[in-house]
Amino acid sequence: GAYVEDIRLDEARRLLTATSLPVTDIAARSGFGSEERMRRAFHRHLKINPAAFRARFQQKDLKP
């Protein structure tokens, strides 16, 4: 249910920000099973796709 999806999203966010793994690998490692399922969950909960989430974090990380 929703709790499991929250755990998966937490892990996906951690992997997106802490690694340079491809999004497809992150989807598999975080338990979504497919990139499409992870993308839909990101849109539902965060209103952003995984690649944009990663890009936004990296931009913040680069500012002095």
Order of alpha helices (4+ residues) and beta strands (2+ residues): alpha-alpha-alpha-alpha
